[in-house]
Structures are given as structure tokens and as C-alpha cells.
Amino acid sequence: MTFFQFHPNVRLRIALSFLTNVLSNMILPFMSIYIARTLGTVVAGTATTISIAVGLLAATIGGHYADRIGRKKMMLLGEGVALLAYVIMTFANSPLWHSAALTLLMTVISSASWGLSKPAVEAMLIDVSTPDTRKAIYRINYWSNNLAISFAGLIGGFFFSQYLFQLLLAASGMSLVAFMITAIFMSETMPATVPAAERAAADLPAEAEAEAGVKPQQVSMFERYKEVLRDRRFVRYLLASVLVVSVEMNLNGYIGVRIAQDIQHTPWLPGLASTVDGLPLVGILRTENTIAVVLLSLFVGRLLRNTSDTRVMLLAMFLNVAGYSYLVIGGQPAMLLLLMLVATIGEITYVPLKQAMLVQLVPDHARSSYMALSSMTNRVAIMLSGLNLIIGGLLPSGAMAIFILVTGVAGIGLIASILPSLREEERMRQAAVL
């Protein structure tokens, strides 16, 4: 299936996400440097932590209300908040006025806008897709997001310091366009009620039941997330995601610090005169990861079409974990580049398959609430990788390599433990059809 065969909502969402991701990633990732220079490193570090916490809280609220009042309304709310934040940041960094404190506050508000809309977007993609199209949708969306980030990092690195006002002005304009397109062209996709069979399987409270089905509007936020957290399979999936993704996140934490410290004037290959230092090598590894994702991700699905998805997913996850585990201890630059490529191939293979697997775990009546918790896994993984940086100060690199490998393998094991029940459900569905 090609991009133009997707549901109109999906095409619009992928296109808008690409444009808004380019502009936001030219600005927000560099804000910690801006805040550190203007308000101090302590404030910058505190603001980063607060932004993550605000984003997680907003995602919890956004997930519940996307199931309660609709996907489109929460997407509009999130985009409206983002538009407001960018407009205020633009004025706070204009030639006529400058306020670092207000810019900091709006950076936190923009994190809240992500949380408010992200679960609704994820649920909408599920609403309008089928099992046959989801892997293609997730693969193209994943490729588009990484392409946007690669463009944004390059452009932002050159223009952020000298042209912040112009970048913010462009981001404000794009946010307005995204808001208007969503309001005019995006259709609502939220299911009106919950089928009786699914109501029974979810074990919803009696007061939320109705003769024709359960309306999502009748269930409180507390009851909804209580229901989600009682889903042991889904909780295992969340924990597995945090563990596996945290391995990759170490590139910006322990792995990056270790390479920068340990590799100094090291030959690319034994016997070569050409050498490299650790800090530039970290930048090369990050660039390699981004370029490989952009160039290879669209072709991986075609190459693996006739292979068992579950076997491929588990193998790809192990390649990803093993590659990053080598980066924890490796000292040969050429081998680090090779294992970075192996890890990236694993990543671009397993991510769309794992996202499609998630859809099988999510019931129709609570899609946004489930996706809200799922959307938090990357940020929790960042926190976990931050703890690894602390632990790495106490352990030698060999012990850290084993620790990170065990972390990733534990996540893979949790994913594998979910697969038998999914296969049984699929078998029962096929038997019912026959």
C-alpha cells in the first residue's frame, strides 16, 4: 500500500507531522542551551525535568479526554496550545522585546501541547487503519519523523543562535496552518460506543454500562486508567518498551560520555595513520544512525515481506540491543561504526512491527487512554538512561555493557511472553470467520 492509498486523515497527519516536526526540532532541542546561557545550567536542567513531567501529565489527561470528547477536539486543543506557545515565544525573542523567563515557560507549555494531542493522534491512526495497512502506515510515519529530525538538526544547528526570531516566526505560522487544516479537513474517528462483548472483557464499572453499549463519556479518568493498568499484557508491553528503548537512549548518555573520554587519537583501523577523537566520533555515530534510518527504513519492509513478523521482530530487537551493548565497551572506531549500523538496522526493522503489535493489545473503547501510556515510554526510557549515567560512574565499562545487555534482553523476553496469547487470539478470530 502506498501513501496515497491511506485514509485522508492519515495522509494529512503524516504531512503535517513532518512540517511541524521540522520546525519544532529546529528550536526545542536547542532550548536547553539557550536557557543554560541566559538563566544558568541549574535552571536548564530543572526545566528539562519539569518539561518531561508536564508532558507526561498532559498525555494522561489528553488520552482520557480523546476517548471522552473525541480525537479531533483534543488534536485541536493540543495544536492550539502549541500555536499560543510559539506566538508568545516569538514575541519574547523579537527585536523589540526579550524575555528568557517567558521563553522558558512557553517551552514547558509546548511540552504540554504534545501530551494533549499525541494520544489522540495515535488513536486516530488506529481508528482509520486495518491490520493489513498499519505496518505500512507506521513505517512511513517513522521514516517521515526521522527525516524531519535530520533536516531540523542540520538547519537548527546553523540558524538557531543567529535567527531564533525567524525560526519561531516560521514555527508560529506552521502551527497556525496545522490548526486550520485539522479544523477544516480532519474528520472525527472516535467510536460512539463500546460493544457489549468488549465491555465484558474490559470489566468496566456498572455505572458506566448502558443497554446498547458503554459510552466512553461515562467512565471517569480514574476508572479508565485503573482499567488500563489492570491489563497485565499491556503493562508488560510498556515495561518491555521502556527497557528496550532505554538501551538506545544511552547513546546520548553513558555511551556518549564513555566514548568521549576513552577514545583519544585512535586509528580508525589498526595500522592506519588516520585517527579520530571520541567527541567527534559520537557525532558521527549519531549522524550515521539518522542517515541509515532515513535511507533504509522504507526498504526493510519489502525485503522481509515473506518472513514471520514475530521472529523478525525479536531478532531485530536483539540486534539493536547487542549493537548498543558493544558501543558501551568497544574501542575500535571502525567496529563502532559497524555495530552502530547493525543496531540501526535492528531498530528500523522492529519499531513498525512492535507498533503494529501494540494495536492488537489496545481495545477500541479506550484507544487514546492506552496510547497515552504508550506514548510515555520514550520519556521514561530517557530517565532510565539518565540513571545509567549515574550507575556508570560506579561500574567499569565491561560491567555496564553486561548490565545494559541484560536490560535489553529482559525487555525482549517480556515482548516474547505476550506473543503466545496474541497468536491464540488471532487463531480464534480466524476460526470464528470460518
NORFENCOR-V707266 format. One record per pair of residues at least 4 apart in sequence whose ideal C-beta (glycine too) atoms are under 8 Angstrom apart, sorted by the first residue. I is the first residue (numbers start at 1). J is the second residue. D is the distance in Angstrom with one decimal. If there is no record, write none. Layout:
{{I;J;D} {I;J;D}}
This chain:
{{1;5;4.9} {1;6;7.2} {1;132;7.5} {1;133;5.3} {1;136;4.8} {3;11;6.5} {3;14;7.3} {3;140;6.0} {4;11;7.2} {6;10;4.0} {6;11;5.2} {6;14;7.8} {6;129;7.8} {6;133;7.0} {6;136;8.0} {6;137;6.2} {7;11;7.3} {7;128;3.9} {7;129;7.0} {8;12;6.2} {8;185;7.3} {8;187;7.5} {9;13;6.1} {9;124;6.0} {9;128;5.2} {9;186;5.8} {9;187;6.1} {9;189;6.6} {10;14;6.3} {10;125;6.2} {10;128;6.1} {10;129;6.9} {10;137;5.9} {11;15;6.3} {12;16;6.0} {12;181;6.4} {12;182;7.7} {12;185;5.9} {12;186;6.1} {13;17;5.9} {13;121;6.2} {13;124;7.0} {13;125;7.0} {13;186;7.7} {14;18;6.5} {14;140;6.4} {14;141;5.5} {14;144;5.5} {15;19;6.8} {16;20;5.9} {16;178;4.9} {16;181;6.3} {16;182;7.3} {17;21;5.7} {17;121;7.8} {17;141;7.2} {17;144;6.6} {17;145;6.7} {17;148;7.5} {18;22;6.5} {18;144;4.8} {18;145;7.5} {18;147;7.1} {18;148;4.9} {19;23;6.8} {19;148;7.8} {19;174;5.6} {19;177;7.8} {19;178;7.3} {20;24;5.8} {20;82;7.9} {20;171;8.0} {20;174;5.8} {20;175;6.9} {20;178;5.5} {21;25;5.7} {21;144;8.0} {21;145;5.9} {21;148;3.7} {21;149;6.6} {21;152;6.8} {22;26;6.6} {22;148;4.6} {22;151;5.4} {22;152;4.9} {22;155;7.7} {23;27;7.0} {23;152;7.4} {23;167;7.3} {23;170;5.8} {23;171;4.2} {23;174;5.0} {24;28;5.3} {24;110;7.5} {24;152;7.5} {24;171;6.4} {25;29;5.9} {25;148;6.6} {25;149;5.3} {25;152;3.3} {25;153;6.7} {25;156;6.7} {26;30;7.7} {26;152;4.5} {26;155;5.3} {26;156;3.6} {26;159;7.1} {26;160;6.8} {26;167;5.5} {26;171;7.7} {27;31;6.7} {27;156;6.7} {27;160;7.1} {27;164;7.6} {27;167;5.6} {27;168;6.6} {27;171;6.0} {28;107;6.7} {28;110;6.6} {29;152;7.9} {29;153;7.4} {29;156;7.0} {30;34;6.3} {30;156;5.6} {30;157;7.8} {30;160;4.5} {31;35;6.0} {31;103;7.6} {31;104;8.0} {31;107;5.1} {32;36;6.2} {32;44;5.0} {32;47;7.5} {32;48;5.9} {33;37;6.4} {33;44;7.9} {34;38;6.3} {34;100;7.5} {34;103;7.2} {34;160;7.8} {34;164;7.5} {35;39;5.3} {35;43;6.1} {35;44;4.2} {35;47;5.7} {35;100;6.9} {35;103;7.7} {35;104;5.6} {35;107;7.6} {36;40;6.7} {36;41;4.8} {36;43;7.8} {36;44;4.0} {38;100;3.8} {39;43;4.1} {39;44;6.9} {39;100;5.5} {39;101;7.1} {39;104;6.6} {40;44;6.9} {41;45;6.2} {42;46;6.3} {43;47;6.0} {43;104;7.3} {44;48;6.6} {45;49;6.8} {46;50;6.2} {47;51;6.1} {47;104;5.6} {47;107;6.9} {47;108;6.8} {48;52;6.7} {49;53;6.4} {50;54;6.1} {50;108;5.9} {51;55;6.2} {51;107;6.4} {51;108;5.1} {51;111;4.2} {52;56;6.5} {52;111;7.3} {52;379;5.2} {52;382;7.2} {52;383;7.2} {53;57;6.4} {54;58;6.1} {54;108;5.4} {54;111;5.2} {54;112;5.1} {54;115;7.3} {55;59;6.3} {55;111;4.1} {55;112;6.5} {55;114;5.6} {55;115;4.5} {55;379;6.5} {56;60;6.7} {56;115;6.7} {56;376;5.2} {56;379;6.2} {56;380;7.9} {57;61;6.7} {57;112;7.8} {57;115;6.9} {58;62;5.8} {58;111;7.3} {58;112;4.2} {58;113;7.5} {58;114;7.2} {58;115;2.8} {58;116;5.0} {59;63;6.0} {59;114;7.7} {59;115;3.7} {59;116;7.7} {59;118;6.0} {59;119;5.9} {59;372;4.7} {59;373;7.9} {59;375;5.4} {59;376;5.8} {60;64;6.9} {60;115;7.6} {60;221;7.8} {60;225;7.1} {60;372;5.8} {60;373;7.8} {61;65;6.3} {61;115;7.3} {61;116;6.9} {61;221;7.5} {62;66;6.0} {62;74;5.5} {62;77;7.9} {62;78;6.8} {62;115;5.4} {62;116;4.1} {62;117;6.4} {62;118;6.8} {62;119;5.0} {62;120;6.4} {62;368;7.4} {62;372;6.2} {63;67;7.1} {63;119;3.7} {63;120;7.9} {63;368;4.6} {63;369;4.5} {63;370;7.5} {63;371;6.2} {63;372;2.3} {63;373;7.1} {63;375;7.9} {64;68;6.0} {64;221;4.3} {64;224;5.5} {64;225;7.2} {64;368;7.3} {64;369;5.6} {64;372;7.3} {65;69;5.4} {65;73;7.8} {65;74;5.7} {65;368;7.8} {66;70;7.0} {66;71;5.4} {66;73;8.0} {66;74;4.3} {66;119;5.3} {66;120;3.8} {66;123;5.8} {66;190;7.4} {66;367;8.0} {66;368;3.3} {66;369;7.9} {66;372;7.8} {67;123;7.4} {67;190;7.0} {67;216;4.4} {67;224;7.0} {67;365;7.2} {67;366;5.7} {67;367;6.7} {67;368;4.5} {67;369;5.5} {68;216;5.6} {68;217;5.2} {68;219;7.8} {69;73;5.0} {69;74;7.0} {69;217;7.4} {70;74;7.0} {70;188;5.2} {70;190;4.8} {71;75;6.2} {71;120;4.3} {71;121;7.6} {71;123;5.8} {71;124;4.4} {71;127;7.0} {71;188;6.3} {71;189;5.6} {71;190;5.3} {71;368;7.0} {72;76;6.2} {72;120;7.7} {72;124;8.0} {72;182;7.0} {72;186;5.6} {72;187;7.3} {72;188;4.7} {72;189;7.8} {73;77;6.3} {74;78;6.3} {74;116;6.1} {74;117;6.0} {74;119;7.4} {74;120;3.9} {74;368;7.5} {75;79;6.2} {75;117;4.9} {75;120;4.9} {75;121;6.2} {75;124;7.5} {75;182;5.5} {75;186;6.9} {76;80;5.9} {76;179;6.7} {76;182;5.8} {76;183;6.0} {77;81;6.4} {77;116;5.4} {77;117;7.1} {78;82;6.4} {78;113;4.8} {78;114;7.1} {78;115;7.7} {78;116;3.8} {78;117;2.5} {78;118;7.4} {78;120;7.3} {79;83;6.3} {79;113;7.2} {79;117;6.3} {79;175;6.5} {79;178;5.4} {79;179;4.5} {79;182;6.0} {80;84;6.5} {80;179;6.0} {81;85;6.4} {81;109;6.4} {81;110;7.8} {81;112;6.3} {81;113;3.9} {81;116;6.2} {82;86;6.3} {82;110;5.8} {82;113;3.8} {82;114;7.7} {82;117;7.9} {82;175;5.2} {83;87;6.3} {83;172;6.8} {83;175;4.0} {83;176;5.8} {83;179;5.5} {84;88;6.4} {84;109;7.4} {85;89;6.2} {85;106;4.4} {85;107;7.7} {85;109;4.4} {85;110;4.3} {85;113;6.4} {86;90;6.3} {86;106;7.6} {86;110;7.2} {86;168;6.1} {86;171;4.8} {86;172;4.2} {86;175;5.2} {87;91;6.8} {87;172;5.0} {87;175;8.0} {88;92;6.1} {88;102;6.6} {88;106;5.0} {89;93;6.3} {89;102;7.7} {89;103;5.4} {89;106;4.5} {89;107;7.5} {89;168;5.2} {90;94;6.4} {90;165;6.7} {90;168;4.1} {90;169;5.3} {90;171;7.8} {90;172;5.2} {91;97;6.2} {92;97;6.5} {92;98;6.8} {92;99;4.3} {92;100;8.0} {92;102;4.4} {92;103;5.0} {92;106;7.1} {93;98;6.2} {93;103;6.2} {93;164;5.3} {93;165;5.2} {93;168;5.9} {94;98;7.7} {94;165;5.6} {95;165;6.9} {99;103;6.3} {100;104;6.3} {101;105;6.7} {102;106;6.3} {103;107;6.5} {104;108;7.0} {105;109;6.5} {106;110;6.3} {107;111;7.0} {108;112;6.9} {109;113;6.7} {110;114;7.0} {111;115;6.9} {112;116;6.3} {113;117;6.5} {114;118;5.6} {115;119;7.9} {115;372;7.9} {115;375;7.8} {116;120;7.9} {117;121;5.9} {118;122;6.4} {118;371;7.7} {118;372;7.6} {118;375;4.8} {119;123;6.1} {119;368;4.4} {119;369;7.3} {119;371;4.5} {119;372;3.8} {119;375;5.9} {120;124;6.2} {120;368;5.7} {121;125;6.7} {122;126;6.9} {122;367;7.7} {122;368;7.5} {122;371;3.8} {122;374;7.2} {122;375;6.4} {123;127;6.2} {123;189;7.9} {123;190;7.7} {123;367;3.8} {123;368;4.1} {123;371;5.2} {124;128;6.5} {124;189;5.1} {125;129;6.0} {125;134;7.8} {125;137;6.2} {125;141;7.6} {126;134;7.5} {126;359;5.4} {126;362;6.7} {126;367;5.5} {126;371;7.7} {127;189;3.7} {127;190;7.1} {127;191;7.4} {127;367;7.0} {128;189;5.5} {129;133;4.9} {129;134;4.8} {129;137;5.5} {129;359;8.0} {130;134;7.0} {131;356;7.5} {131;359;7.5} {133;137;5.8} {134;138;6.0} {134;355;7.5} {134;356;4.7} {134;359;5.7} {135;139;6.1} {135;301;6.7} {135;309;8.0} {135;352;5.3} {135;353;6.7} {135;356;4.8} {136;140;6.3} {136;301;7.1} {137;141;6.0} {138;142;6.0} {138;351;7.5} {138;352;4.2} {138;355;4.3} {138;356;6.1} {139;143;6.4} {139;297;6.3} {139;298;6.9} {139;300;7.7} {139;301;5.3} {139;352;4.2} {140;144;6.1} {140;298;7.2} {141;145;6.4} {142;146;6.5} {142;293;7.9} {142;297;6.1} {142;348;7.5} {142;351;5.7} {142;352;5.9} {142;355;7.8} {143;147;6.2} {143;293;7.3} {143;294;6.8} {143;297;4.5} {143;298;5.4} {144;148;6.4} {145;149;6.4} {146;150;6.3} {146;290;6.4} {146;293;4.4} {146;294;5.6} {146;297;7.1} {147;151;6.5} {147;294;5.0} {148;152;6.0} {149;153;6.2} {149;290;6.9} {150;154;6.7} {150;290;4.5} {150;291;7.1} {150;294;5.8} {151;155;6.1} {152;156;5.5} {153;157;6.1} {153;290;7.4} {154;158;7.1} {155;159;5.9} {156;160;4.9} {156;167;7.4} {159;163;4.4} {159;166;7.6} {159;167;6.2} {160;164;6.0} {160;167;6.7} {163;167;5.8} {164;168;6.2} {165;169;6.3} {166;170;6.4} {167;171;6.3} {168;172;6.3} {169;173;6.6} {170;174;6.3} {171;175;6.2} {172;176;6.6} {173;177;6.5} {174;178;6.3} {175;179;6.4} {176;180;6.4} {177;181;6.2} {178;182;6.2} {179;183;6.2} {180;184;6.0} {181;185;5.4} {181;186;7.2} {182;186;4.6} {190;216;7.4} {191;216;7.7} {191;364;5.4} {191;365;6.7} {192;215;7.4} {193;210;7.5} {193;212;6.3} {193;213;3.4} {193;214;6.4} {193;215;5.5} {193;216;8.0} {193;365;7.9} {194;198;5.3} {194;199;5.1} {194;202;7.4} {194;204;7.6} {194;213;5.0} {194;214;4.1} {194;215;7.6} {194;216;7.0} {194;363;8.0} {194;364;6.9} {194;365;3.6} {195;199;6.8} {195;213;5.9} {195;364;7.6} {196;200;6.6} {196;213;6.1} {197;201;6.5} {198;202;6.1} {198;363;5.7} {198;364;6.3} {198;365;6.0} {199;204;5.5} {199;209;6.5} {199;213;6.6} {199;214;4.8} {199;365;7.4} {201;363;7.2} {202;227;5.9} {202;363;5.9} {202;365;6.7} {202;366;7.3} {203;227;7.2} {203;230;7.5} {204;208;4.9} {204;209;6.5} {204;214;5.6} {204;219;6.5} {204;223;7.5} {204;227;6.6} {205;209;7.7} {205;219;7.3} {205;223;5.6} {207;218;7.2} {208;214;5.3} {208;215;7.9} {208;218;4.5} {208;219;4.6} {208;223;6.9} {209;214;5.6} {210;214;6.0} {210;215;6.3} {210;218;7.3} {214;218;6.5} {214;219;7.2} {214;365;6.5} {216;365;5.9} {216;366;7.4} {219;223;5.1} {219;224;5.1} {219;227;7.8} {220;224;6.8} {221;225;6.4} {222;226;6.0} {223;227;6.4} {224;228;6.6} {224;366;6.1} {224;369;4.9} {225;229;6.1} {225;369;6.4} {225;373;7.7} {226;230;6.5} {227;231;7.2} {227;366;6.7} {227;369;8.0} {228;234;6.6} {228;366;6.4} {228;369;5.5} {228;370;5.8} {228;373;6.2} {229;235;6.3} {231;235;6.4} {231;361;7.5} {231;370;8.0} {232;236;6.3} {233;237;6.5} {233;361;5.8} {233;418;5.4} {233;421;6.4} {234;238;6.5} {234;361;5.1} {234;362;7.6} {234;370;6.5} {234;373;7.8} {235;239;6.4} {236;240;6.2} {236;414;4.9} {236;417;6.5} {236;418;5.9} {237;241;6.3} {237;357;7.8} {237;358;6.6} {237;361;5.9} {237;374;7.8} {237;414;7.4} {237;415;7.1} {237;418;6.1} {238;242;6.5} {238;373;6.1} {238;374;6.7} {238;377;6.0} {239;243;6.4} {239;411;7.4} {239;414;5.9} {240;244;6.2} {240;411;4.3} {240;412;7.3} {240;413;7.9} {240;414;3.7} {240;415;4.7} {240;418;7.9} {241;245;5.8} {241;354;7.6} {241;374;7.3} {241;377;4.1} {241;381;7.5} {241;411;7.2} {242;246;6.0} {242;377;5.1} {242;380;5.1} {242;381;5.1} {242;384;6.3} {242;411;7.4} {243;247;7.4} {243;381;8.0} {243;384;7.8} {243;407;5.3} {243;408;6.5} {243;410;5.6} {243;411;3.2} {243;414;7.3} {244;248;7.7} {244;317;6.0} {244;320;7.4} {244;321;6.7} {244;408;5.6} {244;411;3.8} {244;412;6.7} {244;415;7.7} {245;249;6.3} {245;377;6.2} {245;378;5.9} {245;381;3.9} {246;250;7.1} {246;381;4.0} {246;382;7.8} {246;384;4.1} {246;385;5.0} {246;388;7.3} {246;407;6.5} {247;320;7.3} {247;321;5.2} {247;324;4.9} {247;325;7.3} {247;404;5.6} {247;407;6.1} {247;408;4.3} {247;411;7.8} {248;320;6.9} {248;324;5.9} {248;343;7.4} {248;347;6.8} {248;381;7.9} {249;253;6.6} {249;378;8.0} {249;381;5.1} {249;382;5.3} {249;384;7.4} {249;385;3.7} {250;254;4.9} {250;255;4.7} {250;324;6.4} {250;327;8.0} {250;328;7.1} {250;385;4.9} {250;388;5.7} {250;404;6.2} {251;255;4.9} {251;256;5.9} {251;282;7.7} {251;285;6.9} {251;286;6.8} {251;289;7.6} {251;324;7.0} {251;327;7.0} {252;256;5.8} {252;385;7.2} {253;257;6.8} {253;385;4.6} {253;386;6.0} {253;388;6.1} {253;389;4.5} {254;258;6.0} {254;328;7.0} {254;385;7.1} {254;388;4.9} {254;389;4.9} {254;392;4.3} {254;400;6.5} {254;404;7.9} {255;259;6.3} {255;282;8.0} {255;324;7.0} {255;327;5.0} {255;328;5.8} {256;260;6.2} {256;282;4.7} {257;261;6.3} {257;389;6.6} {257;392;7.4} {258;262;5.8} {258;328;6.8} {258;392;7.0} {258;397;5.9} {258;400;7.8} {259;263;5.4} {259;278;4.5} {259;281;5.9} {259;282;5.3} {259;285;7.7} {259;327;7.4} {259;336;7.4} {260;278;4.0} {260;279;4.7} {260;282;5.9} {261;278;6.4} {262;278;6.4} {262;331;6.3} {262;397;7.5} {263;276;7.1} {263;277;6.5} {263;278;3.8} {263;281;5.9} {263;331;6.4} {263;333;6.9} {264;277;5.7} {264;278;6.5} {265;275;4.7} {265;276;7.9} {265;277;6.4} {266;275;5.8} {266;276;6.2} {266;277;7.7} {266;331;6.9} {266;332;7.7} {266;333;5.9} {267;271;7.0} {267;272;4.6} {267;273;7.2} {267;274;6.7} {267;275;5.4} {267;333;7.6} {268;272;5.3} {268;274;5.4} {268;275;7.2} {268;276;6.3} {268;333;4.9} {268;334;5.2} {269;332;7.6} {269;333;7.9} {269;334;5.0} {270;332;7.8} {276;280;6.0} {276;281;5.1} {276;284;7.7} {276;333;5.2} {277;281;6.7} {278;282;6.5} {279;283;7.1} {280;284;6.3} {281;285;6.4} {281;333;5.8} {281;336;6.9} {282;286;6.6} {283;287;6.3} {284;288;6.2} {284;337;7.3} {285;289;6.5} {285;327;7.4} {285;336;6.5} {285;337;7.1} {285;340;5.0} {286;290;6.6} {287;291;6.1} {288;292;6.0} {288;337;6.3} {288;340;5.4} {288;341;6.8} {288;344;7.3} {289;293;6.5} {289;340;6.2} {289;343;7.7} {289;344;5.1} {289;347;8.0} {290;294;6.4} {291;295;6.0} {292;296;5.4} {292;341;6.1} {292;344;4.3} {292;345;7.3} {292;348;7.4} {293;297;5.4} {293;344;6.2} {293;347;7.1} {293;348;5.5} {296;300;6.1} {296;344;7.6} {296;345;6.8} {296;348;5.8} {297;348;4.2} {299;303;6.2} {300;304;6.2} {300;345;7.5} {300;348;5.5} {300;349;5.3} {301;305;6.7} {301;352;7.1} {304;312;5.4} {304;349;6.9} {307;311;6.8} {307;312;5.1} {308;312;6.3} {309;313;6.0} {309;353;5.4} {309;356;7.8} {310;314;6.5} {310;419;5.4} {310;423;7.9} {311;315;6.2} {312;316;5.9} {312;349;6.4} {312;350;7.8} {312;353;6.7} {313;317;6.3} {313;349;7.5} {313;350;5.0} {313;353;4.2} {313;354;6.2} {313;357;7.2} {313;415;7.6} {314;318;6.6} {314;412;6.1} {314;415;6.9} {314;416;6.0} {315;319;6.5} {315;346;8.0} {316;320;6.4} {316;345;7.5} {316;346;4.4} {316;347;7.6} {316;349;3.7} {316;350;3.8} {316;353;7.5} {317;321;6.4} {317;346;6.5} {317;350;4.7} {317;354;7.7} {317;408;7.5} {317;411;7.6} {317;412;5.0} {317;415;7.0} {318;322;5.9} {318;346;7.2} {318;408;7.8} {318;409;7.5} {318;412;6.0} {319;323;6.1} {319;342;5.5} {319;343;6.8} {319;345;6.6} {319;346;3.4} {319;349;7.8} {320;324;6.7} {320;343;5.0} {320;344;7.9} {320;346;3.3} {320;347;5.0} {320;350;6.5} {320;408;7.6} {321;325;6.1} {321;343;8.0} {321;346;7.7} {321;404;7.9} {321;405;6.4} {321;408;3.1} {321;409;6.5} {321;411;7.8} {321;412;6.9} {322;326;6.7} {322;339;7.9} {322;342;7.4} {322;343;7.6} {322;346;8.0} {322;405;7.1} {322;408;8.0} {323;327;6.9} {323;339;4.5} {323;340;6.5} {323;341;7.9} {323;342;4.3} {323;343;2.7} {323;344;7.6} {323;346;6.4} {324;328;7.1} {324;343;5.2} {324;404;6.9} {324;408;7.4} {325;329;7.6} {325;401;5.2} {325;404;5.4} {325;405;4.1} {325;408;7.0} {326;330;4.9} {326;335;7.4} {326;336;7.6} {326;339;4.4} {326;401;7.5} {327;336;6.0} {327;339;6.2} {327;340;6.7} {327;343;7.4} {328;397;6.1} {328;400;5.4} {328;401;4.0} {328;404;5.5} {329;397;5.0} {329;398;5.8} {329;400;7.6} {329;401;4.1} {330;335;5.5} {330;336;5.1} {330;339;6.6} {332;336;6.6} {333;337;6.6} {334;338;6.5} {335;339;6.1} {336;340;6.2} {337;341;6.7} {338;342;6.6} {339;343;6.3} {340;344;6.3} {341;345;6.4} {342;346;6.6} {343;347;6.4} {344;348;6.4} {345;349;6.3} {346;350;6.1} {347;351;5.9} {348;352;8.0} {349;353;7.1} {350;354;5.5} {351;355;6.4} {352;356;6.4} {353;357;6.4} {354;358;6.7} {354;415;7.4} {355;359;7.4} {356;360;7.7} {357;361;7.2} {357;415;7.9} {357;418;7.8} {357;422;7.1} {358;362;6.4} {358;374;6.1} {360;422;5.4} {360;425;7.3} {360;426;7.9} {361;370;7.4} {361;418;7.5} {361;422;7.7} {362;366;7.4} {362;367;5.4} {362;370;4.4} {362;371;6.9} {363;367;7.4} {363;370;7.4} {366;370;5.6} {367;371;6.0} {368;372;6.2} {369;373;7.3} {370;374;6.3} {371;375;6.0} {372;376;7.2} {373;377;8.0} {376;380;5.7} {377;381;6.0} {378;382;6.7} {379;383;6.9} {380;384;6.5} {381;385;6.3} {382;386;6.6} {383;387;6.9} {384;388;6.9} {385;389;7.1} {386;390;7.3} {387;391;6.3} {388;392;5.9} {388;400;7.3} {388;403;7.7} {388;404;6.8} {389;393;7.3} {390;394;7.6} {391;395;6.1} {391;400;7.1} {391;403;7.1} {392;397;7.7} {392;400;5.1} {395;399;4.1} {395;400;5.2} {395;403;7.0} {396;400;7.1} {397;401;6.3} {398;402;6.8} {399;403;6.2} {400;404;6.1} {401;405;6.2} {402;406;6.2} {403;407;6.5} {404;408;6.6} {405;409;6.2} {406;410;6.2} {407;411;6.9} {408;412;6.5} {409;413;6.3} {410;414;6.7} {411;415;6.7} {412;416;6.3} {413;417;6.4} {414;418;7.2} {415;419;7.2} {418;422;6.2} {419;423;6.2} {420;424;6.4} {421;425;6.5} {422;426;6.4} {423;427;6.3} {424;428;6.4} {425;429;6.4} {426;430;6.4} {427;431;6.3} {428;432;6.3} {429;433;6.6} {430;434;6.5}}
